[in-house]
Amino acid sequence: MSSPLLQAAFPAPVQPNRSSLRDHALALLTVHGVPALAQDTADEATRHAGLATGLMEAFRRTRDAAVFECLAQWVTPHLLGRVRVRLRGLTHLCEPAEALQDALVNIYRYPQHFLASRAGAFAAWSTTIVDNAIRRRLRRSRRALDLTLQAPEMMAERADVGLREPDLAAADQEACASMVAAFQLLLHAYLQAYATLSPREQLVLHQVEVEGVRYAELAARLAVRAEAIKMIVFRARKRVLDRAAAAFAAPAPALPACASA
């Protein structure tokens, strides 16, 4: 948590000047070619939301540490206010600064799930992340509170429901080993089917399914229409599925006959 990218998760004693921070944010958006949304409107709240959305979109595209640091500084006062509103009367169970840090960590970790569809997109997306961070912390706090309210002798007499019986634990271990073996077999069949695709199909499927590149972005890179990328992905997935299914449906090779004693 001491990473310089996440230091802005805690409210700084002295917040940077909002005007200079706005200028810095606009400069970063210009460098990365991301439009500054809704900056010509007279409504200050809309301008703030649009700038946050632009910064988040720039971070989604580039993963630039400077962009995330600027985003965190820009939105921290507003996110912290949102956390405090959600935690009204519950701060004894959850520290607002810690919930805010959890939210910023998740914003940093999952930018690929963000969609800059409108000026208020980041406000709506971050609200969901803040609410989820608060729910997780409250669940953990309430479980800890339940334990502290129980007398030690009562806890000693109560059966540990989290402890598995030995036979059930052994069965679970066997089932887990079987699942791992089945998954390895499935992965082997997938890789064999993937190897039969054309180089273009492999490239497109890898970019979409592994790298998480969007259709429109990949289409621009390859100078084709987004519809063509969708069709390539559809056909590649179907070929992989059909060939993997055929591999599983093929009869097993006959075992060699045992030599007579």
Secondary structure, DSSP 8 states (H G I E B T S, - for coil): ---TTTGGGS--SS---HHHHHHHHHHHHHHHT---TTTTSS-HHHHHHHHHHHHHHHHHHH--HHHHHHHHHHHHHHHHHHHHHHTTTTTTTS-HHHHHHHHHHHHHH-GGG----STTHHHHHHHHHHHHHHHHHHHHHHHHHHHHTS-HHHHHHS--TTS--HHHHHHHHHHHHHHHHHHHHHHHHHHHHHHTS-HHHHHHHHHHHTS---HHHHHHHHTS-HHHHHHHHHHHHHHHHHHHHHHHHS-----------
